[in-house]
Amino acid sequence: MRVLCVAPLNARHETAQFLGLQKKGVDIYVVVAKKVEPDYSELISAGIPVEVIPMRGRLDRPAFLRLREIIKARHIDIIHAFNNKTIVNALSAGRGLPVKFIAYRGIVGNVSFMNPASWLTYLNPRVNRIICVAEAIRQHLLHLRFLWFRIAAEKLVTIHKGHHIDWYNKEPQDLAQYKIPSDAFVVGCAANYRPRKGIEVLIDALQKIPDEENVHILLIGDMSNRHLHKHLAKSKKADKVHLAGYVNNAPEILAACDVCALPSLKREGLPRSIIEGMAYGIPAIVTNSGGSPELVDDGVNGLIVEPGSAKALAEAILKFRHNPEFRKRAGLAARETISTRFTVAQTVEKTYRVYQELYEQKTPDF
């Protein structure tokens, strides 16, 4: 079984997945748009061919022509593409060739029968399977309707992205570098700013918490948004909101927080920042948005609140603030959740089954 995986970059999670699939006997060739170390070298050392092909747009002629050469030369059976750019270019490369096609989907929404761009990606009839990183994504796609158009249920598969728990054993960061008092109760939120992430709601939640509770918020990621900073400037507790900026060690920063939160308003996939915090034993507060509730068992390893409710967020923060034993139990349960229910081995096994199923099917002529 010869599989071409086309990804925007070689990240840790995909690298682990590729290595696991190789061990199961899959002949993998990896194409990435950007080289990232040490993952690139790890794949090469394992004997997996990796080629860097920059993709400057959704239809990059040099890129898809080179992909086509690879498909023909290596007699590829299955193409597995990981984002919009790679999907469009890989579909173009495979046109008229006897290959099966798998598209990865990581967020809820932004696919529509009325959107021509969607027909170039997930609605393209040559897509044989869509691997959804969360069941919420599968359900959203399953219920898309326009006249007689819909996505066939057999095309949609949920496979959670797996993690190795031993990725998360580094020492927690010292939060003093962000001018956070040593006795503060810290709510960590790791995300790059998007309106749908609900960061403003988290800031508003802080205003509903009495000063004597000494609760501080640490925002980790790119928060360079004018609207957000205007909102923060209006807050009476702006001095208790700290900005770490874009960093490469977000998991270790979350590990030093008391809880991790993601106040998403909509369209959430399977949030990596929450997984990383939980892997360090930090309980989570998430909203009932997208795939977040697939990670959090309410009252067991974290708390789930309704999207857009600053009051509900504040109450959840205070529940952890006032109950250190509950917070400790929830943290232990959080780490157990990631170590048993969201593993690389599970991701590899489920992905392999999809590959095997497609490989055994007769390829239609296009």
C-alpha positions in Angstrom: 0.0 0.0 0.0 1.7 3.2 -1.2 0.5 6.4 0.4 1.4 10.0 -0.4 0.9 12.3 2.6 0.8 16.0 1.7 0.9 18.4 4.7 1.6 22.1 5.3 4.5 21.2 7.5 6.0 18.2 9.3 4.7 18.7 12.9 5.1 16.5 15.9 1.7 14.9 15.7 1.8 14.1 12.0 5.4 12.8 12.3 4.3 10.4 15.0 1.4 9.3 12.9 3.6 8.7 9.8 6.1 6.7 11.8 3.3 4.6 13.3 1.8 3.9 9.9 5.2 2.9 8.5 5.6 0.4 11.3 2.3 -1.1 10.2 3.7 -1.7 6.7 2.5 1.4 4.9 4.9 2.6 2.2 4.7 6.4 2.9 6.1 9.3 0.9 5.7 12.6 2.7 5.5 16.0 1.0 5.6 19.2 3.2 5.3 22.8 2.2 7.7 23.8 4.9 10.6 22.0 6.6 10.5 21.8 10.4 13.1 20.3 12.6 13.6 17.9 14.3 10.6 16.2 12.7 12.0 16.4 9.2 15.3 14.6 10.2 13.3 12.1 12.3 11.3 11.0 9.3 14.5 10.8 7.1 16.2 8.7 9.8 13.3 6.3 9.9 13.7 5.8 6.1 10.5 7.8 5.2 11.2 9.9 2.1 10.3 13.6 2.7 10.3 16.3 0.0 9.7 20.0 0.5 7.4 21.5 -2.1 6.3 25.1 -1.3 2.7 25.7 -2.1 2.1 29.4 -2.7 -1.6 29.1 -3.3 -4.5 26.8 -3.6 -3.5 26.0 -7.2 0.2 26.2 -7.5 1.2 24.8 -10.9 4.8 23.9 -10.1 3.6 22.2 -6.9 0.9 20.1 -8.4 3.0 19.1 -11.4 5.7 17.8 -9.1 3.1 16.0 -7.0 1.8 14.4 -10.2 5.3 13.2 -11.0 5.6 11.6 -7.6 2.2 9.9 -7.9 3.2 8.4 -11.2 6.8 7.4 -10.4 5.9 5.8 -7.0 2.6 4.3 -8.2 0.7 5.9 -5.4 -2.5 4.2 -4.3 -3.8 6.8 -1.8 -3.3 10.5 -1.3 -3.8 11.9 2.2 -3.9 15.8 2.3 -4.0 17.8 5.4 -5.3 21.4 4.6 -7.1 23.4 1.9 -3.9 24.2 -0.1 -2.6 20.7 -0.1 -6.1 19.3 -0.9 -6.6 21.4 -4.0 -3.1 20.9 -5.3 -3.1 17.2 -4.6 -6.5 16.7 -6.2 -5.2 18.6 -9.3 -2.1 16.4 -9.3 -4.1 13.2 -9.2 -6.7 14.0 -11.8 -7.2 11.1 -14.2 -4.9 8.8 -12.2 -6.0 5.6 -10.4 -5.6 7.0 -6.8 -7.9 7.3 -3.9 -8.1 10.5 -2.0 -8.5 11.4 1.7 -8.9 15.0 3.1 -8.3 16.0 6.7 -10.7 18.4 8.4 -9.8 20.2 11.6 -12.5 22.7 12.3 -16.3 23.0 12.3 -17.9 25.1 9.5 -16.7 27.0 6.4 -17.9 24.2 4.1 -21.0 25.0 2.0 -22.7 23.7 -1.1 -23.1 27.3 -2.1 -19.4 28.1 -1.9 -17.5 27.3 -5.1 -14.3 26.9 -3.1 -15.8 24.0 -1.1 -16.2 22.1 -4.4 -12.5 22.3 -4.9 -11.9 20.6 -1.5 -14.2 18.7 0.7 -17.2 18.6 -1.7 -15.1 17.5 -4.6 -16.6 14.2 -5.8 -13.1 12.6 -6.1 -12.6 12.9 -2.3 -13.2 9.3 -1.1 -12.9 10.0 2.7 -12.9 13.0 5.0 -11.1 12.4 8.2 -12.6 14.6 10.9 -10.5 15.4 14.0 -13.6 15.6 16.1 -17.1 14.0 16.0 -18.6 17.5 16.1 -17.0 18.1 12.7 -18.3 14.9 11.3 -21.8 15.7 12.5 -21.7 19.2 11.0 -20.6 17.8 7.6 -23.2 15.0 7.8 -26.0 17.5 8.3 -25.0 19.8 5.5 -27.9 20.0 3.0 -28.8 21.9 -0.1 -31.6 20.6 -2.3 -30.5 17.0 -3.1 -26.9 17.7 -2.3 -25.3 16.1 0.8 -22.1 14.3 1.8 -22.5 10.6 1.9 -22.2 9.3 5.5 -19.7 6.6 4.5 -17.2 9.3 3.4 -17.0 10.8 6.9 -14.8 9.3 9.6 -13.9 10.7 13.0 -10.3 10.1 14.1 -9.0 12.1 17.1 -5.5 13.4 16.7 -3.3 11.3 19.0 -0.6 12.5 21.5 2.2 10.8 23.4 1.9 11.6 27.1 5.7 11.7 27.4 5.8 14.7 25.1 4.6 16.6 28.2 7.3 16.1 30.9 9.3 19.3 30.7 9.5 21.6 33.7 6.7 24.2 33.9 7.8 27.7 33.2 8.2 30.4 35.8 5.2 32.8 35.5 7.1 35.6 37.2 8.5 36.5 33.8 5.0 37.7 32.9 4.8 39.8 36.1 2.2 37.5 37.7 2.3 37.4 41.5 3.5 34.1 43.0 0.3 33.7 45.0 -2.1 34.4 42.1 -4.6 31.9 40.8 -3.7 31.7 37.1 -6.1 30.9 34.2 -4.0 30.1 31.1 -5.5 30.5 27.7 -3.4 29.5 24.6 -4.7 30.5 21.2 -4.0 32.8 18.3 -6.6 35.5 18.4 -9.7 35.0 16.3 -13.1 36.6 17.0 -14.6 33.1 17.4 -12.1 32.2 20.2 -14.1 34.3 22.7 -11.1 35.9 24.4 -13.1 39.1 25.2 -15.6 36.9 27.1 -12.8 35.6 29.2 -11.6 39.1 30.0 -15.2 40.0 30.9 -15.4 37.0 33.2 -12.5 38.4 35.2 -14.5 41.5 35.9 -17.1 39.4 37.6 -14.6 37.9 40.0 -13.9 39.8 43.3 -10.4 41.3 43.6 -9.7 39.4 46.8 -9.8 36.1 44.8 -6.5 37.2 43.2 -7.3 35.6 39.8 -5.1 36.5 36.9 -5.4 35.5 33.2 -2.4 34.6 31.0 -3.0 34.9 27.3 -0.6 32.8 25.3 -0.3 33.2 21.5 -0.6 36.0 19.0 -3.1 38.5 20.5 -2.1 41.4 18.2 -5.6 42.5 17.4 -6.8 46.1 17.7 -10.3 45.2 18.8 -9.0 42.9 21.5 -6.7 45.6 22.9 -9.4 48.2 22.9 -11.6 45.8 24.8 -8.8 45.1 27.2 -8.1 48.8 27.7 -11.8 49.3 28.8 -11.5 46.5 31.4 -11.2 47.6 35.0 -9.0 44.6 35.6 -6.6 45.0 32.7 -3.7 44.8 35.2 -4.6 41.2 35.9 -4.5 40.2 32.2 -1.0 39.2 31.0 0.2 38.7 27.5 2.9 36.1 26.8 2.8 36.6 23.0 3.6 34.0 20.4 5.8 31.4 22.0 7.3 27.9 21.2 6.8 26.5 24.7 3.0 27.0 25.3 2.6 23.6 26.9 5.2 24.3 29.6 3.6 27.7 30.3 0.1 26.1 30.6 1.7 23.6 33.0 2.4 26.4 35.4 -1.2 27.6 35.4 -3.9 26.5 37.8 -6.5 25.8 35.0 -6.5 26.1 31.3 -9.4 27.7 29.5 -10.7 28.1 25.9 -13.8 30.3 25.7 -14.6 29.5 22.1 -17.9 30.9 20.7 -18.2 28.6 17.7 -16.4 26.3 15.1 -13.9 24.8 17.5 -12.2 21.6 16.4 -10.2 19.4 18.8 -8.3 22.2 20.6 -4.6 21.3 20.9 -4.0 23.8 23.7 -6.5 22.1 25.9 -5.0 18.7 25.2 -1.5 20.1 26.0 -2.7 21.6 29.3 -4.6 18.4 30.3 -1.6 16.3 29.4 0.3 18.2 32.1 -2.5 17.5 34.6 -4.1 20.9 34.3 -7.9 20.8 34.4 -9.8 22.6 31.6 -12.6 25.0 31.3 -14.1 24.9 27.8 -17.4 25.9 26.1 -19.9 23.6 24.6 -18.5 24.4 21.1 -17.3 22.0 18.5 -15.0 19.2 19.7 -14.1 20.7 23.1 -16.7 18.6 25.0 -15.1 15.5 23.4 -12.1 16.2 25.5 -13.7 17.3 28.7 -16.0 15.2 30.9 -17.9 17.9 32.8 -17.1 17.8 36.5 -14.6 15.0 36.1 -11.5 16.4 34.3 -12.8 19.9 33.8 -15.9 22.0 33.3 -18.0 22.9 30.3 -19.9 26.2 30.1 -22.2 27.8 27.5 -20.4 29.9 24.8 -20.5 33.6 25.3 -21.3 33.6 29.0 -18.9 35.6 31.1 -20.9 34.8 34.2 -20.6 31.0 33.6 -16.9 31.3 32.9 -16.4 33.3 36.2 -18.4 30.7 38.1 -16.3 27.8 36.7 -13.0 29.6 37.5 -14.2 30.2 41.1 -15.3 26.6 41.4 -11.7 25.5 40.8 -10.4 28.4 42.9 -12.4 27.4 46.0 -12.0 23.7 45.7 -8.3 22.7 45.5 -9.0 19.0 46.1 -11.5 19.0 43.2 -8.9 20.8 41.1 -6.3 18.2 41.9 -8.6 15.3 41.1 -9.7 16.9 37.9 -6.1 17.5 36.9 -5.2 13.8 37.5 -8.2 12.8 35.5 -7.3 15.2 32.7 -3.8 13.6 32.3 -5.4 10.1 32.4 -7.8 11.2 29.6 -5.0 12.2 27.3 -2.8 9.2 28.1 -5.6 6.6 27.5 -8.2 8.1 25.1 -6.2 10.3 22.8 -3.1 8.3 21.9 -1.0 8.1 18.8 -1.5 4.4 18.7 -5.3 4.8 18.4 -4.9 7.4 15.6 -2.5 5.2 13.7 -4.8 2.2 14.0 -7.9 4.0 12.9 -6.1 5.7 10.0 -4.6 2.4 8.9 -8.1 0.9 8.7 -9.3 3.8 6.5 -6.3 3.2 4.2 -6.9 -0.5 4.1 -10.6 -0.1 3.3 -9.8 2.3 0.4 -6.9 0.2 -0.9 -9.2 -2.9 -1.2 -11.8 -1.0 -3.2 -11.7 -0.9 -6.9 -10.6 2.5 -8.2 -13.2 4.2 -10.4 -12.1 5.8 -13.7 -12.3 9.6 -13.8 
